[in-house]
Structure formats: C-alpha cells, structure tokens
Amino acid sequence: MKYTVYSVTCVAQEFARRIAKVSIDCNMQLDEDEYVAKFKCTLMDIVLAWCKGATFLDICKMTDVFEGSIIRCIRRLEEVLRQLCQAAKSIGNTDLEEKFSSAITMLKRDIIFAAKQSLPIVTEDSTATIKICRAYVICSRKSKRLGRT
C-alpha cells in the first residue's frame, strides 16, 4: 500500500482522537479537538523530501519554517529513532531494528548533522591559532561594549 503524507496525517490524527476519547473516559479533563489540533504534521513532507535525498536548500524552499526548526525537528526524530531501534533490539525484533536503522541512515546526512562530526585533532600549531582567535573574540566583544566596531 502506498502511503501519502496526507493519509499518514489522517491516521495520526485519528489515533490522537482515540487517545483523547480514552483519556476523557478515564475522567481526565481534556478537550478532544484541542488535543487533536496539537498534532501538527507540517514538517512531514519536509522530512520525507530530506529522506529522499533533497538538499537542505530545497527543503528550506518548501516551507516558511525557520531553518533551525527544521534542523531541530530532524535531529529529534533521529534521536527518537535511535531509542526505538534500541527498544526493538532489546525485545529481539531484528526486522523492526533494521527498519529503524535504515530510517536513521536516510536522515543522518549532510549539513543537518555536520555539527555532530568529530572535532579535528589539536596540534601545537593549531593551539596557537586557537589562542589568537580567542583573543580576537574577546577584543571584539570589549569593543562592542565600548561602542567601537
């Protein structure tokens, strides 16, 4: 069966509605429509395009959501998938574990995870450069406080 973003959104909202009804049956104070409205699926098509290989520039052009929000969403999704992968592994479901791992591989690429890369090895030459850069940053901050730019 071929799923579309719209059909998945409808399924997610239906599950949210069912959860809200059960919560109300358990005497929890909850507005069903308000609860369902909290499930926003605005970035689903963005994440899908990213997983299919779109560039970061392409996905930014698809929406008016801030770039940082897109990055945070995809990183949090990767974190959830890692936890689900561990859960599948702990219960012995290798098929599900492989699916989660595959999803992680599709997500974890390019600029969104660039900051997560390991830092380069610092040598004596680069230590001197780092000290100079730090001194420049400190001087720049002092100049801005004093009104000099």
N, C-alpha and C positions, 0 to 999 in steps of 0.2 A: 504494500500500500504506500502510495506517495503522499507524504505529509507536506503541507504548506505552512508558512508562518501563521497564516490566519487560522487554519484548522487546529494547530497546536495551541494558539492563544485561546480559542474557544474551549478546548479541552481543559486547559489550565484554569480558566475562569469557572468552568463547571465544577471542577474539583474544589475550588475555593468556595463556591456556593454550597457544596455539600458539607464542607468543613464548617462553614458558618452555621448551617442548619443544625448540625450535631452539637455545636457549641451552644446554640440557643436552647436546644433540648436539654442540655446539661445545666441550664439556668445561668449561663454566662451572659452578662449584658453586652450585646453586640448588635450592631446594625448590619444586616446582611449585605445590603447594597454598598455600604461604605467599605465593608471588609473586602468585597469582590473588587471594588474600584482601586484598592491599594495594589493589586497585582497588575502592574504596568509592564507591558511587553514591548515597549518602544524600541529597545535595542536588540530584539531577537533577529531582525533582518540584517542588522549591522554585524552581529556575531556570526551569523550564517555566511555572509559575504566574506568576512575575515577568514573563516574556516575553509572557504572555497578558494582562497588564495588572493583575494583583493588586497591592494596596497592600503597603507594607512591613509594616504591622501584620498583614495577612492571612497573609503568608508566615511571619512570626515565630510566629504561632499554629499553623502547620502542623507545627512541629518544636520540639525542645528544644535545638537547636544555638544557641549564642550569636549574638547579632546581629552582632557584629564578625566572626565567622567567615563568616557569610552574605555580608556586605559584601565581605570579602577574597576569597571564592570568586568572586563575580560580577565584581569588578574584575579579578581574574587571568584569568578567562575572556574578558573584553573585551580584555585585553592579548594573549592568545593569538590571538583572532580578528583583531585588527589585524595581527599578524605573518603570519597565514595569508592575509589579504587582500592584503598586500604581496607575498607569495610568488606568489599567483595572478596578480597584476598583472604581476610580473616574468616569468612564463612565458607571459603573453598569454592567459590563460583568463578572459575577461570574465564569463562566466556564473558561474563559481565566485567571482570577485571580488564580483559583485553579491549573491550569496547570503551571503557573509561580511559584507558591508556592511549588508545587511538585518538580519542577526542582531545586529550591533553596535547598530543603531538600536533594536531591540527591547530590548536590555539597558540601554542608556545613557539612563537617565531617573530622575527623582525623587530621593529623598534619598540613594540609594546613591552617586550621582555628584555630589552637591551640593558637596562639598568641593573638587571639581576645577574648579569655576566660577572665572572670573577675579576677582581682587580689585578692589574699588572704587578709584577714583582718590582719592588722598590730597590734601586741600587744607590750607591753613594752619590753618583752624578744626579740622579733624579731627586734625591733628598735635598740637595742644594736648590734645585729648581722649585721644589715644593715650598721651601722656606722663603724664597724670593716671592712666590705667588701669594703666600700667606701675608707677608709684609705689605705687598701691594694692596691686598684686600683690606687690611687694617687701615692703611693710609687713606684709601678711598672712602671708607666708612667715616673716618675722622673728618675728612674734607667735606663730606656731605652734611655732617652735623654742624660744621662751622659755616656752611653756606657756600663753600667753594666747590666747583665741579670740574 
